[in-house]
Amino acid sequence: MGCTNLTLVGNDGRFLGHATSNQFDAQGVCDTFSPYGGQFGADSIHNQFGTYGSMFSVLSAYDQFTVTPPHLLCASTGVTLNYVSKNSFLPNAIDPDSLCVVLAAAGL
C-alpha cells in the first residue's frame, strides 16, 4: 500500500480507528477491545447497531448499497485509498470482514 500510517475514516470525516492489524492497538480497528474494533463502540464498523456498522446506514461498511462507506486514508499524505464496504460494485473495495486479513497481508 505504500503508507505506514493508515486510518479508517467515515465518509462524514469521522475518525474510525487506526487501520492496522495490530490486535493490541488501543485505537485499532482489529483490536476487539478498542472503541474502533469492538462490537459495542459507537465509532466501530463492527457495531451492527451503529452508524458505521449497520446494514441500513449509508455511512456504514455493511450497507451493501451505499456509495458513501468508510475509506482508508493515509494520514501523512491525505491520500484516500480503498473503500471498506460490502458494496461489491465499488471499485477495489475491501470487504469489512476481511479488513484485518488484508491489513496483515500488507504488513500493516
Jmol script that loads the backbone (N, CA, C; Angstrom):
load data "model"
ATOM      1  N   MET A   1       0.823  -1.203   0.000  1.00  0.00           N
ATOM      2  CA  MET A   1       0.000   0.000   0.000  1.00  0.00           C
ATOM      3  C   MET A   1       0.861   1.258   0.000  1.00  0.00           C
ATOM      4  N   GLY A   2       2.103   1.167   0.507  1.00  0.00           N
ATOM      5  CA  GLY A   2       2.995   2.304   0.451  1.00  0.00           C
ATOM      6  C   GLY A   2       2.793   3.341   1.536  1.00  0.00           C
ATOM      7  N   CYS A   3       1.914   3.103   2.488  1.00  0.00           N
ATOM      8  CA  CYS A   3       1.657   4.042   3.574  1.00  0.00           C
ATOM      9  C   CYS A   3       1.696   3.258   4.877  1.00  0.00           C
ATOM     10  N   THR A   4       2.403   3.777   5.849  1.00  0.00           N
ATOM     11  CA  THR A   4       2.525   3.047   7.106  1.00  0.00           C
ATOM     12  C   THR A   4       1.646   3.605   8.222  1.00  0.00           C
ATOM     13  N   ASN A   5       0.895   4.646   7.959  1.00  0.00           N
ATOM     14  CA  ASN A   5       0.030   5.215   8.995  1.00  0.00           C
ATOM     15  C   ASN A   5      -1.399   5.400   8.467  1.00  0.00           C
ATOM     16  N   LEU A   6      -2.006   4.279   8.159  1.00  0.00           N
ATOM     17  CA  LEU A   6      -3.368   4.300   7.641  1.00  0.00           C
ATOM     18  C   LEU A   6      -4.378   4.494   8.753  1.00  0.00           C
ATOM     19  N   THR A   7      -5.432   5.206   8.422  1.00  0.00           N
ATOM     20  CA  THR A   7      -6.573   5.323   9.326  1.00  0.00           C
ATOM     21  C   THR A   7      -7.823   4.957   8.552  1.00  0.00           C
ATOM     22  N   LEU A   8      -8.854   4.594   9.293  1.00  0.00           N
ATOM     23  CA  LEU A   8     -10.162   4.364   8.701  1.00  0.00           C
ATOM     24  C   LEU A   8     -10.994   5.591   9.018  1.00  0.00           C
ATOM     25  N   VAL A   9     -11.631   6.136   7.994  1.00  0.00           N
ATOM     26  CA  VAL A   9     -12.378   7.386   8.138  1.00  0.00           C
ATOM     27  C   VAL A   9     -13.762   7.203   7.549  1.00  0.00           C
ATOM     28  N   GLY A  10     -14.773   7.718   8.260  1.00  0.00           N
ATOM     29  CA  GLY A  10     -16.131   7.703   7.737  1.00  0.00           C
ATOM     30  C   GLY A  10     -16.268   8.716   6.617  1.00  0.00           C
ATOM     31  N   ASN A  11     -17.252   8.529   5.771  1.00  0.00           N
ATOM     32  CA  ASN A  11     -17.476   9.471   4.679  1.00  0.00           C
ATOM     33  C   ASN A  11     -17.829  10.863   5.192  1.00  0.00           C
ATOM     34  N   ASP A  12     -18.241  10.942   6.451  1.00  0.00           N
ATOM     35  CA  ASP A  12     -18.543  12.222   7.080  1.00  0.00           C
ATOM     36  C   ASP A  12     -17.310  12.842   7.734  1.00  0.00           C
ATOM     37  N   GLY A  13     -16.125  12.198   7.560  1.00  0.00           N
ATOM     38  CA  GLY A  13     -14.879  12.716   8.103  1.00  0.00           C
ATOM     39  C   GLY A  13     -14.541  12.198   9.491  1.00  0.00           C
ATOM     40  N   ARG A  14     -15.388  11.377  10.072  1.00  0.00           N
ATOM     41  CA  ARG A  14     -15.185  10.857  11.424  1.00  0.00           C
ATOM     42  C   ARG A  14     -14.040   9.834  11.466  1.00  0.00           C
ATOM     43  N   PHE A  15     -13.129  10.003  12.406  1.00  0.00           N
ATOM     44  CA  PHE A  15     -12.043   9.048  12.626  1.00  0.00           C
ATOM     45  C   PHE A  15     -12.648   7.750  13.151  1.00  0.00           C
ATOM     46  N   LEU A  16     -12.340   6.630  12.474  1.00  0.00           N
ATOM     47  CA  LEU A  16     -12.891   5.335  12.856  1.00  0.00           C
ATOM     48  C   LEU A  16     -11.809   4.345  13.285  1.00  0.00           C
ATOM     49  N   GLY A  17     -10.626   4.833  13.556  1.00  0.00           N
ATOM     50  CA  GLY A  17      -9.576   3.987  14.101  1.00  0.00           C
ATOM     51  C   GLY A  17      -8.341   3.876  13.223  1.00  0.00           C
ATOM     52  N   HIS A  18      -7.273   3.386  13.845  1.00  0.00           N
ATOM     53  CA  HIS A  18      -6.036   3.093  13.118  1.00  0.00           C
ATOM     54  C   HIS A  18      -6.258   1.843  12.278  1.00  0.00           C
ATOM     55  N   ALA A  19      -5.915   1.905  11.020  1.00  0.00           N
ATOM     56  CA  ALA A  19      -6.041   0.747  10.127  1.00  0.00           C
ATOM     57  C   ALA A  19      -4.757  -0.058  10.220  1.00  0.00           C
ATOM     58  N   THR A  20      -4.714  -0.886  11.231  1.00  0.00           N
ATOM     59  CA  THR A  20      -3.568  -1.738  11.496  1.00  0.00           C
ATOM     60  C   THR A  20      -4.074  -3.115  11.916  1.00  0.00           C
ATOM     61  N   SER A  21      -3.324  -4.137  11.597  1.00  0.00           N
ATOM     62  CA  SER A  21      -3.710  -5.493  12.006  1.00  0.00           C
ATOM     63  C   SER A  21      -3.296  -5.775  13.451  1.00  0.00           C
ATOM     64  N   ASN A  22      -2.624  -4.837  14.099  1.00  0.00           N
ATOM     65  CA  ASN A  22      -2.186  -4.993  15.490  1.00  0.00           C
ATOM     66  C   ASN A  22      -3.405  -5.137  16.406  1.00  0.00           C
ATOM     67  N   GLN A  23      -3.549  -6.315  16.982  1.00  0.00           N
ATOM     68  CA  GLN A  23      -4.695  -6.603  17.839  1.00  0.00           C
ATOM     69  C   GLN A  23      -4.581  -5.976  19.227  1.00  0.00           C
ATOM     70  N   PHE A  24      -3.477  -5.274  19.478  1.00  0.00           N
ATOM     71  CA  PHE A  24      -3.281  -4.642  20.776  1.00  0.00           C
ATOM     72  C   PHE A  24      -3.213  -3.119  20.673  1.00  0.00           C
ATOM     73  N   ASP A  25      -3.513  -2.569  19.503  1.00  0.00           N
ATOM     74  CA  ASP A  25      -3.543  -1.116  19.316  1.00  0.00           C
ATOM     75  C   ASP A  25      -4.850  -0.606  19.924  1.00  0.00           C
ATOM     76  N   ALA A  26      -4.750   0.192  20.963  1.00  0.00           N
ATOM     77  CA  ALA A  26      -5.935   0.663  21.693  1.00  0.00           C
ATOM     78  C   ALA A  26      -6.880   1.497  20.836  1.00  0.00           C
ATOM     79  N   GLN A  27      -6.420   1.961  19.681  1.00  0.00           N
ATOM     80  CA  GLN A  27      -7.279   2.698  18.755  1.00  0.00           C
ATOM     81  C   GLN A  27      -7.387   1.979  17.415  1.00  0.00           C
ATOM     82  N   GLY A  28      -7.036   0.704  17.407  1.00  0.00           N
ATOM     83  CA  GLY A  28      -7.014  -0.060  16.167  1.00  0.00           C
ATOM     84  C   GLY A  28      -8.336  -0.706  15.816  1.00  0.00           C
ATOM     85  N   VAL A  29      -8.565  -0.856  14.518  1.00  0.00           N
ATOM     86  CA  VAL A  29      -9.796  -1.487  14.025  1.00  0.00           C
ATOM     87  C   VAL A  29      -9.788  -3.002  14.203  1.00  0.00           C
ATOM     88  N   CYS A  30      -8.632  -3.576  14.496  1.00  0.00           N
ATOM     89  CA  CYS A  30      -8.537  -5.026  14.682  1.00  0.00           C
ATOM     90  C   CYS A  30      -8.395  -5.417  16.150  1.00  0.00           C
ATOM     91  N   ASP A  31      -8.403  -4.437  17.051  1.00  0.00           N
ATOM     92  CA  ASP A  31      -8.383  -4.698  18.488  1.00  0.00           C
ATOM     93  C   ASP A  31      -9.834  -4.797  18.948  1.00  0.00           C
ATOM     94  N   THR A  32     -10.286  -6.008  19.239  1.00  0.00           N
ATOM     95  CA  THR A  32     -11.700  -6.231  19.575  1.00  0.00           C
ATOM     96  C   THR A  32     -12.116  -5.590  20.896  1.00  0.00           C
ATOM     97  N   PHE A  33     -11.154  -5.049  21.651  1.00  0.00           N
ATOM     98  CA  PHE A  33     -11.473  -4.375  22.901  1.00  0.00           C
ATOM     99  C   PHE A  33     -11.413  -2.851  22.771  1.00  0.00           C
ATOM    100  N   SER A  34     -11.044  -2.363  21.597  1.00  0.00           N
ATOM    101  CA  SER A  34     -10.943  -0.914  21.403  1.00  0.00           C
ATOM    102  C   SER A  34     -12.299  -0.339  20.993  1.00  0.00           C
ATOM    103  N   PRO A  35     -12.470   0.962  21.144  1.00  0.00           N
ATOM    104  CA  PRO A  35     -13.723   1.591  20.712  1.00  0.00           C
ATOM    105  C   PRO A  35     -13.923   1.528  19.193  1.00  0.00           C
ATOM    106  N   TYR A  36     -12.844   1.245  18.456  1.00  0.00           N
ATOM    107  CA  TYR A  36     -12.906   1.219  16.995  1.00  0.00           C
ATOM    108  C   TYR A  36     -12.934  -0.192  16.404  1.00  0.00           C
ATOM    109  N   GLY A  37     -12.606  -1.178  17.212  1.00  0.00           N
ATOM    110  CA  GLY A  37     -12.590  -2.551  16.729  1.00  0.00           C
ATOM    111  C   GLY A  37     -13.597  -3.454  17.419  1.00  0.00           C
ATOM    112  N   GLY A  38     -14.162  -2.958  18.500  1.00  0.00           N
ATOM    113  CA  GLY A  38     -15.114  -3.756  19.269  1.00  0.00           C
ATOM    114  C   GLY A  38     -16.527  -3.691  18.715  1.00  0.00           C
ATOM    115  N   GLN A  39     -17.345  -4.624  19.132  1.00  0.00           N
ATOM    116  CA  GLN A  39     -18.713  -4.683  18.625  1.00  0.00           C
ATOM    117  C   GLN A  39     -19.661  -3.695  19.291  1.00  0.00           C
ATOM    118  N   PHE A  40     -19.187  -2.982  20.325  1.00  0.00           N
ATOM    119  CA  PHE A  40     -20.066  -2.039  21.011  1.00  0.00           C
ATOM    120  C   PHE A  40     -19.656  -0.581  20.849  1.00  0.00           C
ATOM    121  N   GLY A  41     -18.508  -0.332  20.224  1.00  0.00           N
ATOM    122  CA  GLY A  41     -18.043   1.040  20.067  1.00  0.00           C
ATOM    123  C   GLY A  41     -18.919   1.835  19.102  1.00  0.00           C
ATOM    124  N   ALA A  42     -19.275   3.036  19.482  1.00  0.00           N
ATOM    125  CA  ALA A  42     -20.130   3.885  18.636  1.00  0.00           C
ATOM    126  C   ALA A  42     -19.478   4.186  17.288  1.00  0.00           C
ATOM    127  N   ASP A  43     -18.145   4.221  17.263  1.00  0.00           N
ATOM    128  CA  ASP A  43     -17.419   4.533  16.033  1.00  0.00           C
ATOM    129  C   ASP A  43     -16.741   3.301  15.433  1.00  0.00           C
ATOM    130  N   SER A  44     -17.293   2.130  15.699  1.00  0.00           N
ATOM    131  CA  SER A  44     -16.728   0.893  15.179  1.00  0.00           C
ATOM    132  C   SER A  44     -17.554   0.360  14.007  1.00  0.00           C
ATOM    133  N   ILE A  45     -16.849  -0.091  12.965  1.00  0.00           N
ATOM    134  CA  ILE A  45     -17.566  -0.710  11.843  1.00  0.00           C
ATOM    135  C   ILE A  45     -18.086  -2.087  12.231  1.00  0.00           C
ATOM    136  N   HIS A  46     -17.685  -2.578  13.388  1.00  0.00           N
ATOM    137  CA  HIS A  46     -18.117  -3.898  13.857  1.00  0.00           C
ATOM    138  C   HIS A  46     -19.344  -3.824  14.758  1.00  0.00           C
ATOM    139  N   ASN A  47     -19.867  -2.632  14.994  1.00  0.00           N
ATOM    140  CA  ASN A  47     -21.076  -2.445  15.804  1.00  0.00           C
ATOM    141  C   ASN A  47     -22.278  -2.484  14.863  1.00  0.00           C
ATOM    142  N   GLN A  48     -23.002  -3.591  14.858  1.00  0.00           N
ATOM    143  CA  GLN A  48     -24.099  -3.770  13.915  1.00  0.00           C
ATOM    144  C   GLN A  48     -25.272  -2.819  14.159  1.00  0.00           C
ATOM    145  N   PHE A  49     -25.273  -2.122  15.286  1.00  0.00           N
ATOM    146  CA  PHE A  49     -26.336  -1.169  15.571  1.00  0.00           C
ATOM    147  C   PHE A  49     -25.865   0.280  15.419  1.00  0.00           C
ATOM    148  N   GLY A  50     -24.598   0.463  15.070  1.00  0.00           N
ATOM    149  CA  GLY A  50     -24.020   1.795  14.959  1.00  0.00           C
ATOM    150  C   GLY A  50     -24.071   2.359  13.551  1.00  0.00           C
ATOM    151  N   THR A  51     -23.780   3.616  13.451  1.00  0.00           N
ATOM    152  CA  THR A  51     -23.785   4.339  12.179  1.00  0.00           C
ATOM    153  C   THR A  51     -22.862   3.712  11.144  1.00  0.00           C
ATOM    154  N   TYR A  52     -21.719   3.209  11.574  1.00  0.00           N
ATOM    155  CA  TYR A  52     -20.701   2.730  10.638  1.00  0.00           C
ATOM    156  C   TYR A  52     -20.677   1.208  10.457  1.00  0.00           C
ATOM    157  N   GLY A  53     -21.564   0.495  11.184  1.00  0.00           N
ATOM    158  CA  GLY A  53     -21.598  -0.954  11.083  1.00  0.00           C
ATOM    159  C   GLY A  53     -22.966  -1.543  10.773  1.00  0.00           C
ATOM    160  N   SER A  54     -23.969  -0.692  10.737  1.00  0.00           N
ATOM    161  CA  SER A  54     -25.330  -1.151  10.467  1.00  0.00           C
ATOM    162  C   SER A  54     -25.524  -1.511   9.000  1.00  0.00           C
ATOM    163  N   MET A  55     -26.390  -2.449   8.748  1.00  0.00           N
ATOM    164  CA  MET A  55     -26.710  -2.821   7.359  1.00  0.00           C
ATOM    165  C   MET A  55     -27.582  -1.759   6.692  1.00  0.00           C
ATOM    166  N   PHE A  56     -28.071  -0.779   7.467  1.00  0.00           N
ATOM    167  CA  PHE A  56     -29.039   0.183   6.945  1.00  0.00           C
ATOM    168  C   PHE A  56     -28.579   1.634   6.992  1.00  0.00           C
ATOM    169  N   SER A  57     -27.322   1.877   7.256  1.00  0.00           N
ATOM    170  CA  SER A  57     -26.798   3.240   7.310  1.00  0.00           C
ATOM    171  C   SER A  57     -25.962   3.524   6.066  1.00  0.00           C
ATOM    172  N   VAL A  58     -26.214   4.646   5.413  1.00  0.00           N
ATOM    173  CA  VAL A  58     -25.456   4.987   4.201  1.00  0.00           C
ATOM    174  C   VAL A  58     -23.980   5.256   4.487  1.00  0.00           C
ATOM    175  N   LEU A  59     -23.617   5.437   5.757  1.00  0.00           N
ATOM    176  CA  LEU A  59     -22.221   5.657   6.137  1.00  0.00           C
ATOM    177  C   LEU A  59     -21.535   4.370   6.570  1.00  0.00           C
ATOM    178  N   SER A  60     -22.247   3.265   6.513  1.00  0.00           N
ATOM    179  CA  SER A  60     -21.762   2.001   7.049  1.00  0.00           C
ATOM    180  C   SER A  60     -20.993   1.158   6.047  1.00  0.00           C
ATOM    181  N   ALA A  61     -20.017   0.420   6.580  1.00  0.00           N
ATOM    182  CA  ALA A  61     -19.265  -0.544   5.781  1.00  0.00           C
ATOM    183  C   ALA A  61     -20.132  -1.750   5.413  1.00  0.00           C
ATOM    184  N   TYR A  62     -21.215  -1.958   6.144  1.00  0.00           N
ATOM    185  CA  TYR A  62     -22.048  -3.146   5.944  1.00  0.00           C
ATOM    186  C   TYR A  62     -23.324  -2.887   5.146  1.00  0.00           C
ATOM    187  N   ASP A  63     -23.581  -1.656   4.741  1.00  0.00           N
ATOM    188  CA  ASP A  63     -24.720  -1.368   3.863  1.00  0.00           C
ATOM    189  C   ASP A  63     -24.278  -1.721   2.440  1.00  0.00           C
ATOM    190  N   GLN A  64     -24.821  -2.793   1.893  1.00  0.00           N
ATOM    191  CA  GLN A  64     -24.338  -3.285   0.606  1.00  0.00           C
ATOM    192  C   GLN A  64     -24.717  -2.408  -0.586  1.00  0.00           C
ATOM    193  N   PHE A  65     -25.503  -1.365  -0.356  1.00  0.00           N
ATOM    194  CA  PHE A  65     -25.913  -0.489  -1.451  1.00  0.00           C
ATOM    195  C   PHE A  65     -25.322   0.919  -1.351  1.00  0.00           C
ATOM    196  N   THR A  66     -24.663   1.218  -0.263  1.00  0.00           N
ATOM    197  CA  THR A  66     -24.157   2.577  -0.063  1.00  0.00           C
ATOM    198  C   THR A  66     -23.044   2.935  -1.045  1.00  0.00           C
ATOM    199  N   VAL A  67     -22.966   4.201  -1.368  1.00  0.00           N
ATOM    200  CA  VAL A  67     -21.841   4.724  -2.155  1.00  0.00           C
ATOM    201  C   VAL A  67     -21.005   5.672  -1.289  1.00  0.00           C
ATOM    202  N   THR A  68     -21.307   5.698   0.013  1.00  0.00           N
ATOM    203  CA  THR A  68     -20.589   6.570   0.945  1.00  0.00           C
ATOM    204  C   THR A  68     -20.090   5.796   2.181  1.00  0.00           C
ATOM    205  N   PRO A  69     -19.410   4.664   1.971  1.00  0.00           N
ATOM    206  CA  PRO A  69     -18.897   3.896   3.117  1.00  0.00           C
ATOM    207  C   PRO A  69     -17.598   4.501   3.646  1.00  0.00           C
ATOM    208  N   PRO A  70     -17.089   3.961   4.749  1.00  0.00           N
ATOM    209  CA  PRO A  70     -15.774   4.393   5.231  1.00  0.00           C
ATOM    210  C   PRO A  70     -14.676   4.065   4.217  1.00  0.00           C
ATOM    211  N   HIS A  71     -13.560   4.750   4.361  1.00  0.00           N
ATOM    212  CA  HIS A  71     -12.425   4.511   3.466  1.00  0.00           C
ATOM    213  C   HIS A  71     -11.119   4.573   4.247  1.00  0.00           C
ATOM    214  N   LEU A  72     -10.088   4.003   3.653  1.00  0.00           N
ATOM    215  CA  LEU A  72      -8.753   4.081   4.220  1.00  0.00           C
ATOM    216  C   LEU A  72      -8.114   5.395   3.779  1.00  0.00           C
ATOM    217  N   LEU A  73      -7.429   6.021   4.705  1.00  0.00           N
ATOM    218  CA  LEU A  73      -6.779   7.296   4.436  1.00  0.00           C
ATOM    219  C   LEU A  73      -5.345   7.233   4.929  1.00  0.00           C
ATOM    220  N   CYS A  74      -4.410   7.619   4.076  1.00  0.00           N
ATOM    221  CA  CYS A  74      -3.014   7.744   4.501  1.00  0.00           C
ATOM    222  C   CYS A  74      -2.916   9.080   5.241  1.00  0.00           C
ATOM    223  N   ALA A  75      -2.777   9.007   6.554  1.00  0.00           N
ATOM    224  CA  ALA A  75      -2.821  10.213   7.379  1.00  0.00           C
ATOM    225  C   ALA A  75      -1.703  11.200   7.066  1.00  0.00           C
ATOM    226  N   SER A  76      -0.532  10.695   6.697  1.00  0.00           N
ATOM    227  CA  SER A  76       0.595  11.600   6.464  1.00  0.00           C
ATOM    228  C   SER A  76       0.493  12.364   5.145  1.00  0.00           C
ATOM    229  N   THR A  77      -0.163  11.772   4.150  1.00  0.00           N
ATOM    230  CA  THR A  77      -0.255  12.430   2.844  1.00  0.00           C
ATOM    231  C   THR A  77      -1.648  12.957   2.521  1.00  0.00           C
ATOM    232  N   GLY A  78      -2.654  12.472   3.249  1.00  0.00           N
ATOM    233  CA  GLY A  78      -4.032  12.872   2.967  1.00  0.00           C
ATOM    234  C   GLY A  78      -4.633  12.157   1.777  1.00  0.00           C
ATOM    235  N   VAL A  79      -3.961  11.129   1.279  1.00  0.00           N
ATOM    236  CA  VAL A  79      -4.441  10.393   0.110  1.00  0.00           C
ATOM    237  C   VAL A  79      -5.492   9.372   0.543  1.00  0.00           C
ATOM    238  N   THR A  80      -6.645   9.425  -0.116  1.00  0.00           N
ATOM    239  CA  THR A  80      -7.715   8.462   0.122  1.00  0.00           C
ATOM    240  C   THR A  80      -7.433   7.201  -0.665  1.00  0.00           C
ATOM    241  N   LEU A  81      -7.544   6.066   0.011  1.00  0.00           N
ATOM    242  CA  LEU A  81      -7.287   4.782  -0.630  1.00  0.00           C
ATOM    243  C   LEU A  81      -8.609   4.017  -0.766  1.00  0.00           C
ATOM    244  N   ASN A  82      -8.605   2.735  -0.528  1.00  0.00           N
ATOM    245  CA  ASN A  82      -9.758   1.872  -0.749  1.00  0.00           C
ATOM    246  C   ASN A  82     -10.937   2.171   0.165  1.00  0.00           C
ATOM    247  N   TYR A  83     -12.138   1.961  -0.383  1.00  0.00           N
ATOM    248  CA  TYR A  83     -13.325   1.910   0.456  1.00  0.00           C
ATOM    249  C   TYR A  83     -13.292   0.611   1.246  1.00  0.00           C
ATOM    250  N   VAL A  84     -13.936   0.616   2.394  1.00  0.00           N
ATOM    251  CA  VAL A  84     -14.163  -0.601   3.176  1.00  0.00           C
ATOM    252  C   VAL A  84     -15.671  -0.787   3.174  1.00  0.00           C
ATOM    253  N   SER A  85     -16.128  -1.766   2.373  1.00  0.00           N
ATOM    254  CA  SER A  85     -17.562  -1.864   2.129  1.00  0.00           C
ATOM    255  C   SER A  85     -17.992  -3.235   1.640  1.00  0.00           C
ATOM    256  N   LYS A  86     -19.231  -3.570   1.952  1.00  0.00           N
ATOM    257  CA  LYS A  86     -19.873  -4.776   1.420  1.00  0.00           C
ATOM    258  C   LYS A  86     -20.433  -4.520   0.020  1.00  0.00           C
ATOM    259  N   ASN A  87     -20.394  -3.279  -0.439  1.00  0.00           N
ATOM    260  CA  ASN A  87     -20.892  -2.942  -1.774  1.00  0.00           C
ATOM    261  C   ASN A  87     -19.872  -3.434  -2.805  1.00  0.00           C
ATOM    262  N   SER A  88     -20.193  -4.535  -3.443  1.00  0.00           N
ATOM    263  CA  SER A  88     -19.261  -5.162  -4.391  1.00  0.00           C
ATOM    264  C   SER A  88     -19.125  -4.382  -5.698  1.00  0.00           C
ATOM    265  N   PHE A  89     -19.936  -3.351  -5.892  1.00  0.00           N
ATOM    266  CA  PHE A  89     -19.846  -2.548  -7.109  1.00  0.00           C
ATOM    267  C   PHE A  89     -18.868  -1.386  -6.974  1.00  0.00           C
ATOM    268  N   LEU A  90     -18.395  -1.126  -5.766  1.00  0.00           N
ATOM    269  CA  LEU A  90     -17.399  -0.067  -5.580  1.00  0.00           C
ATOM    270  C   LEU A  90     -16.033  -0.613  -5.974  1.00  0.00           C
ATOM    271  N   PRO A  91     -15.319   0.069  -6.852  1.00  0.00           N
ATOM    272  CA  PRO A  91     -14.018  -0.436  -7.312  1.00  0.00           C
ATOM    273  C   PRO A  91     -13.013  -0.571  -6.167  1.00  0.00           C
ATOM    274  N   ASN A  92     -12.354  -1.721  -6.115  1.00  0.00           N
ATOM    275  CA  ASN A  92     -11.294  -2.008  -5.146  1.00  0.00           C
ATOM    276  C   ASN A  92     -11.723  -1.933  -3.681  1.00  0.00           C
ATOM    277  N   ALA A  93     -13.019  -2.085  -3.429  1.00  0.00           N
ATOM    278  CA  ALA A  93     -13.498  -2.055  -2.040  1.00  0.00           C
ATOM    279  C   ALA A  93     -13.001  -3.289  -1.296  1.00  0.00           C
ATOM    280  N   ILE A  94     -12.650  -3.090  -0.038  1.00  0.00           N
ATOM    281  CA  ILE A  94     -12.227  -4.177   0.834  1.00  0.00           C
ATOM    282  C   ILE A  94     -13.428  -4.573   1.678  1.00  0.00           C
ATOM    283  N   ASP A  95     -13.744  -5.849   1.682  1.00  0.00           N
ATOM    284  CA  ASP A  95     -14.852  -6.342   2.493  1.00  0.00           C
ATOM    285  C   ASP A  95     -14.490  -6.121   3.963  1.00  0.00           C
ATOM    286  N   PRO A  96     -15.396  -5.516   4.752  1.00  0.00           N
ATOM    287  CA  PRO A  96     -15.051  -5.247   6.154  1.00  0.00           C
ATOM    288  C   PRO A  96     -14.729  -6.505   6.956  1.00  0.00           C
ATOM    289  N   ASP A  97     -15.288  -7.650   6.560  1.00  0.00           N
ATOM    290  CA  ASP A  97     -14.994  -8.902   7.256  1.00  0.00           C
ATOM    291  C   ASP A  97     -13.585  -9.402   6.948  1.00  0.00           C
ATOM    292  N   SER A  98     -12.960  -8.872   5.913  1.00  0.00           N
ATOM    293  CA  SER A  98     -11.604  -9.267   5.522  1.00  0.00           C
ATOM    294  C   SER A  98     -10.567  -8.191   5.813  1.00  0.00           C
ATOM    295  N   LEU A  99     -10.985  -7.073   6.375  1.00  0.00           N
ATOM    296  CA  LEU A  99     -10.084  -5.932   6.550  1.00  0.00           C
ATOM    297  C   LEU A  99      -8.816  -6.292   7.324  1.00  0.00           C
ATOM    298  N   CYS A 100      -8.948  -6.974   8.440  1.00  0.00           N
ATOM    299  CA  CYS A 100      -7.771  -7.292   9.259  1.00  0.00           C
ATOM    300  C   CYS A 100      -6.829  -8.254   8.539  1.00  0.00           C
ATOM    301  N   VAL A 101      -7.377  -9.154   7.760  1.00  0.00           N
ATOM    302  CA  VAL A 101      -6.551 -10.088   6.979  1.00  0.00           C
ATOM    303  C   VAL A 101      -5.795  -9.323   5.890  1.00  0.00           C
ATOM    304  N   VAL A 102      -6.471  -8.400   5.229  1.00  0.00           N
ATOM    305  CA  VAL A 102      -5.842  -7.591   4.182  1.00  0.00           C
ATOM    306  C   VAL A 102      -4.738  -6.719   4.792  1.00  0.00           C
ATOM    307  N   LEU A 103      -5.008  -6.118   5.929  1.00  0.00           N
ATOM    308  CA  LEU A 103      -4.004  -5.288   6.578  1.00  0.00           C
ATOM    309  C   LEU A 103      -2.778  -6.113   6.995  1.00  0.00           C
ATOM    310  N   ALA A 104      -3.018  -7.300   7.528  1.00  0.00           N
ATOM    311  CA  ALA A 104      -1.906  -8.180   7.937  1.00  0.00           C
ATOM    312  C   ALA A 104      -1.094  -8.608   6.715  1.00  0.00           C
ATOM    313  N   ALA A 105      -1.770  -8.944   5.614  1.00  0.00           N
ATOM    314  CA  ALA A 105      -1.070  -9.363   4.391  1.00  0.00           C
ATOM    315  C   ALA A 105      -0.202  -8.236   3.833  1.00  0.00           C
ATOM    316  N   ALA A 106      -0.629  -6.985   4.079  1.00  0.00           N
ATOM    317  CA  ALA A 106       0.138  -5.830   3.609  1.00  0.00           C
ATOM    318  C   ALA A 106       1.231  -5.444   4.597  1.00  0.00           C
ATOM    319  N   GLY A 107       1.320  -6.164   5.711  1.00  0.00           N
ATOM    320  CA  GLY A 107       2.342  -5.864   6.699  1.00  0.00           C
ATOM    321  C   GLY A 107       2.011  -4.674   7.575  1.00  0.00           C
ATOM    322  N   LEU A 108       0.748  -4.375   7.673  1.00  0.00           N
ATOM    323  CA  LEU A 108       0.337  -3.210   8.467  1.00  0.00           C
ATOM    324  C   LEU A 108      -0.296  -3.609   9.780  1.00  0.00           C
TER     325      LEU A 108
END
end "model"
wireframe off; spacefill off
backbone 0.3
color backbone group
